Amino acid sequence: MDAEILARIQFAFTISFHIVFPSFSIGLASYLTVLNALWLKTRDDTYLSLFNHWKKIFAVAFGMGVVSGIVMSYQFGTNWAVFSDRAGPVVGPLMAYEVLTAFFLEAGFLGIMLFGRQRVGDGLHMFATAMVAVGTLISATWILSANSWMQTPAGFSISETGQFRPDDWWAIIFNPSFPYRLAHMVTAAYLTTALVVAAASAWHLLHDRETPTVRKSFSMAMGLIICLAPLQIFLGDQHGLNTLEHQPVKIMAMEGHFESHPDGAPLILFGWPDQAAKTVHWAVEIPKLSSLILTHSLDGPLKGLDTVPDEDEPPVLIVFWSFRVMVGLGFAMLGLGIWGLTARLRGRLHTSHRLHQAAVAMGPAGFVAVLAGWITTEVGRQPWTVYGYLRTSESLSPVQAEAVAASLIGFIVVYFFIFGAGTFYLLRMMGKAPGTPQLALRDGPIRTAGITPVPADDPQNRED
């Protein structure tokens, strides 16, 4: 492997670890905001118990997301210095805006959300919780704006030295693919969180821990899944139409269309793309359905990779299968939501063990779908870093393959040790059922065996 391939693998590895945590913390921050608001409105301590349980999990996931994100950003300088030099005038400010707005907002209010209810009062605590949730959404907005500009660049000119110079910041930020990708990613984050909460709650229901908190969290999560899963499928379809307009080669790879179809293209459900032979072996396809989906006409013409130079083709096999993993999991989420709705209407939402087993099995599905979606969009963009303007091979730092390989091995060892331990700790926290409403403490004391807890309203507890 040469330095370029190793650098791409390294970035893919680190960003795959990183995206797992924001895709969870974005949804979890909003979930905590809803729980806190419901408790303030109803004073039902079920919501308070759930808030206190999930805020600890959020704190750990948020911390790991910050650490993995900082490490990832350094690779722009170490491995992709030419990209940083040429695209820096556009991408750099967008990344800086994310730090100056979103990260500072999250960091400023996180401590109040986690520890400050009794110190600042319910109103300011609610505001702080909402600001943390807003901060996660603003962070996603800036990051996706920068990445979307790399997919569908706009609002710039190229200087004599080859640098991308910003001419219209509105066009740069709101580039053609940005609205679709932002909506798709935020909805994916909410779905990912709903699936994790549903899986954790279903696990406790399967182990006869039918406390009101567990029942309530499972009901809320399943309700969110049935609302968001069909919305996500619709958003994915709209995003696909936008991609067809601005990145048609990516669509060709996703669909496995090596040949053009002037009178209607088939939808290839499964098969094995062979890029060298320009065909899909053992293809299982539905005639003209791809044209119907993408052009809304059975006879709509679709171009194939035979119209694209070989050096401009992305790795079709990876894009083809990652896209199918994402879509397949999306429909599985829809199926789980319909199953949950049916059980709810029949009064069996909390007693159907098969539904609970399915919810546990679907717990990681959101993370896998997010990873598959990012693989589809990033590998499908190849061989470009700035689509149509700057090739990946031209973006690399002058580094030796041995140096990149050594750092890649270091990343793999450290990441699996640190983030593996962190993920194990998160799973252990989820494995403990939320406290019953009777034991809900408002940022209350730690309960330790053999020690009598201090009541939440005791002055000594406030001081402690």
TORROMAR-393280 format. One line per 10 residues: for each residue x, y, z of C-alpha. Coordinates in pm, whole numbers, plus 50000, padded with zeros to 5 digits. Each point is the difference from the previous one (the first is absolute). Layout:
<atoms>
X:Y:Z  ...
</atoms>
This chain:
<atoms>
50000:50000:50000  50125:50347:49916  49977:50308:50221  49671:50114:49845  49814:49677:50068  50139:49979:50354  49906:50363:50071  49647:49937:49872  49970:49690:50217  50125:50195:50302
49749:50278:49950  49720:49751:49940  50093:49812:50317  50012:50306:50224  49687:50163:49860  49808:49671:50029  50084:49989:50370  49914:50367:50041  49665:50008:49822  49859:49730:50227
50003:50234:50299  49850:50319:49846  49729:49795:49831  49902:49886:50351  50060:50320:50198  49806:50223:49756  49684:49800:50052  50062:49936:50369  50041:50373:50075  49658:50070:49848
49854:49700:50186  50130:50143:50328  49844:50335:49916  49663:49836:49942  50024:49798:50323  50088:50309:50202  49719:50202:49845  49749:49723:50069  50110:49979:50362  49966:50376:50045
49654:49990:49844  49860:49693:50175  50225:49959:50307  49984:49628:49926  50321:49863:50151  50009:49728:49734  50139:50260:49761  50248:50123:50260  50128:49647:50059  50050:49952:49627
50174:50336:49969  50245:49920:50281  50068:49657:49850  50065:50108:49641  50189:50319:50080  50287:49791:50141  50012:49795:49682  49991:50321:49796  50296:50142:50193  50218:49699:49919
49895:49986:49634  50050:50376:49962  50349:49979:50146  50107:49721:49769  49857:50187:49703  50201:50312:50083  50326:49808:50044  49960:49798:49680  49907:50313:49804  50307:50193:50111
50231:49715:49903  49835:49969:49660  50038:50368:49914  50379:49988:50030  50016:49770:49699  49914:50294:49775  50346:50132:50079  50195:49677:50022  49864:49799:49707  49803:50248:49788
50208:50317:50010  49945:50084:49632  49624:49979:50045  50028:50219:50311  50205:50257:49809  49775:50017:49696  49657:49958:50160  50088:50163:50333  49864:50348:49913  49654:49841:49965
49999:49699:50231  50209:50159:50278  49751:50274:50096  49710:49752:49997  50189:49776:50244  50088:50303:50213  49634:50107:50013  49914:49656:50134  50245:50047:50289  49909:50364:50071
49624:49940:50003  49905:49638:50060  50288:49865:50205  50021:50300:50232  49621:49990:50043  50007:49634:50093  50300:50032:50227  49862:50310:50172  49669:49845:50100  50098:49633:50038
50109:50033:50362  49678:50178:50093  49795:49728:49833  50188:49719:50174  50043:50145:50351  49816:50329:50038  49629:49937:50052  50001:50086:50372  50256:50276:49958  49834:50204:49725
49633:49901:50024  49774:49810:49765  49957:50280:49747  50367:50067:49931  50073:49627:50013  49738:49943:49731  50156:50279:49791  50346:49845:50038  49871:49658:49897  49834:50149:49692
50318:50190:49911  50205:49680:50009  49750:49843:49759  50006:50308:49777  50379:49993:50008  50012:49643:49870  49770:50098:49712  50206:50309:49915  50313:49785:50004  49841:49758:49754
49896:50296:49784  50350:50143:49959  50171:49663:49952  49746:49889:49740  50024:50336:49825  50377:49956:49962  49969:49641:49885  49712:50081:49766  50206:50276:49839  50264:49738:49923
49725:49791:49836  49826:50282:49812  50240:50299:49999  49851:50345:49936  50064:50368:50066  50375:50002:49933  50267:50081:49747  50347:49851:49953  50303:50225:50037  50313:49990:49789
50167:49787:50268  49718:49745:49988  49830:50102:50325  49622:50000:50035  49903:50358:50084  49657:50071:50153  49786:50237:49795  49652:49943:50145  49975:49858:50351  49625:49945:49972
50057:49785:49691  50285:49817:50176  49804:49923:50317  49669:49922:49829  50155:49804:49714  49769:49779:49790  50027:49680:50206  50016:50157:50348  49627:50017:50093  49941:49640:49898
50306:49864:50177  49931:50196:50320  49642:49877:50023  50106:49645:49919  50280:49993:50259  49807:50164:50286  49709:49762:49947  50248:49712:49997  50141:50119:50333  49654:50013:50156
49921:49653:49864  50328:49865:50132  49923:50131:50348  49644:49868:49991  50125:49654:49905  50258:50000:50283  49743:50114:50258  49750:49744:49870  50262:49723:50013  50109:50085:50355
49639:50020:50117  49907:49676:49824  50297:49829:50166  49863:50090:50342  49648:49894:49902  50135:49661:49894  50165:49968:50344  49674:50076:50184  50104:50349:50101  49663:50151:49920
50039:50324:50191  49800:50305:49888  50320:50163:49875  50087:49707:49773  49646:49979:49864  49989:50373:49936  50339:50011:49823  49910:49703:49778  49669:50159:49909  50162:50335:49914
50276:49839:49793  49765:49780:49799  49773:50297:49937  50293:50199:49863  50110:49712:49775  49661:49969:49829  49998:50377:49940  50357:50037:49875  50057:49681:49798  49759:50089:49716
50122:50361:50010  50360:49880:49964  49911:49785:49700  49835:50301:49836  50299:50224:50077  50234:49735:49862  49803:49993:49676  50020:50380:49969  50372:49991:50075  50044:49737:49729
49824:50221:49743  50228:50287:50097  50304:49773:49964  49882:49891:49655  49993:50365:49895  50338:50104:50141  50201:49674:50034  49859:49760:49741  50311:49779:50003  49937:49920:50366
49645:49889:49914  50134:49780:49721  50226:49824:50251  49724:49971:50261  49766:49843:49747  50267:49784:49838  49924:50142:49655  50306:49925:49790  49795:50046:49683  49772:50285:49896
49628:49930:49976  49829:50236:49752  49656:49841:50044  49983:49919:50371  50256:49864:50248  49942:49696:50225  50032:50011:50378  50274:49755:50093  49907:49863:50342  50305:49781:50048
50306:49894:49806  50377:50018:49991  50137:50299:49805  50310:49921:49795  50159:50332:49910  50263:49841:49778  49742:49810:49796  49748:50289:50014  49714:49778:50114  49807:49884:50305
50024:49625:50045  49698:49803:50125  49783:50312:49987  49648:49979:50143  49814:50290:49844  49656:50148:49942  49961:50142:49647  49968:50380:49967  49945:50058:50373  50319:50206:50038
49877:50241:49733  49663:50022:50172  50165:50090:50332  50256:50244:49862  49813:50157:49706  49638:49919:50097  49955:49836:49662  50028:49633:49906  50175:50096:49675  50216:50276:50146
50353:49984:49858  50292:49954:50240  50365:50022:49909  50248:49734:50108  50367:49983:50084  50072:49930:49633  49971:50378:49955  50267:50069:50266  50380:49968:49959  50141:49715:50207
50214:50236:50206  49688:50191:50111  49810:49694:50125  49962:49939:50375  50054:49651:50150  49666:49856:49889  49998:49687:50219  50029:50197:50326  49746:50265:49902  49755:49742:49863
49989:49793:50318  50025:50278:50258  49699:50163:49837  49801:49677:50025  50093:49953:50364  49875:50350:50077  49674:49960:49808  49938:49650:50136  50042:50117:50358  49775:50297:49931
49716:49771:49898  50075:49773:50298  49955:50304:50226  49668:50071:49831  49897:49639:50058  50091:50025:50368  49799:50321:50031  49693:49844:49837  50035:49695:50226  50016:50226:50305
49698:50201:49887  49801:49682:49947  50097:49873:50344  49907:50335:50155  49655:49995:49842  49948:49646:50127  50115:50089:50349  50307:49773:49979  50279:50256:49968  50152:49905:50336
49916:49629:49996  50105:49883:49652  50333:49825:50059  50059:49951:49628  49969:50373:49946  50242:50061:50285  50248:49751:49855  49974:50171:49661  50057:50341:50163  50314:49872:50175
50130:49854:49673  49935:50332:49822  50185:50202:50265  50323:50037:49795  49815:50043:49670  50008:50378:50011  50377:50011:50039  50051:49750:49718  49764:50193:49772  50178:50329:50075
50338:49843:49924  49865:49843:49680  49854:50333:49893  50326:50185:50055  50195:49730:49817  49759:50034:49709  50032:50375:49976  50375:50025:50064  50122:49704:49795  49748:50091:49730
50164:50344:49973  50334:49849:49902  50234:50071:49828  49929:50357:50119  50041:50184:50329  49834:50312:49857  49763:49845:49749  50102:50075:49643  50282:50237:50098  50260:49838:50227
50096:49635:49980  50083:49793:50305  50337:49912:49851  50079:50372:49975  49896:50072:50361  50255:49785:50178  50284:50127:50218  50357:49911:49894  50015:49708:50245  50148:49653:49975
49779:49693:50003  50197:49857:50293  49924:50306:50214  49628:49984:49924  49994:49624:50065  50170:50045:50338  49753:50268:50110  49708:49792:49871  50109:49702:50210  50035:50231:50299
49650:50136:49947  49854:49650:49974  50163:49880:50323  49918:50311:50204  49647:50041:49866  49898:49642:50066  50143:50019:50351  49859:50339:50105  49675:50014:49809  49943:49629:50044
50018:50052:50376  49776:50306:49973  49741:49814:49796  50006:49709:50245  49940:50247:50284  49708:50155:49810  49843:49657:49953  50039:49927:50370  49826:50326:50084  49715:49916:49765
49981:49653:50155  49890:50156:50326  49632:50085:50006  49903:50363:50067  49899:50067:50359  49637:49980:50099  49813:50331:50036  50005:49959:50378  50381:50008:49992  50031:50290:49756
50243:50260:50132  50043:50341:49850  50373:49985:49942  49988:49806:50326  50278:49837:50200  50178:49683:49904  49831:49696:50153  50255:49763:50149  49931:49673:50176  49995:50049:50377
49976:50381:49980  49673:50179:50059  49943:50253:49721  49945:50360:50096  49653:50124:49893  50004:50220:49692  49847:50294:50185  50248:49986:50291  50222:50313:50024  50305:49779:50052
49940:49832:49665  49992:50340:49827  50336:50087:50149  50148:49661:49908
</atoms>
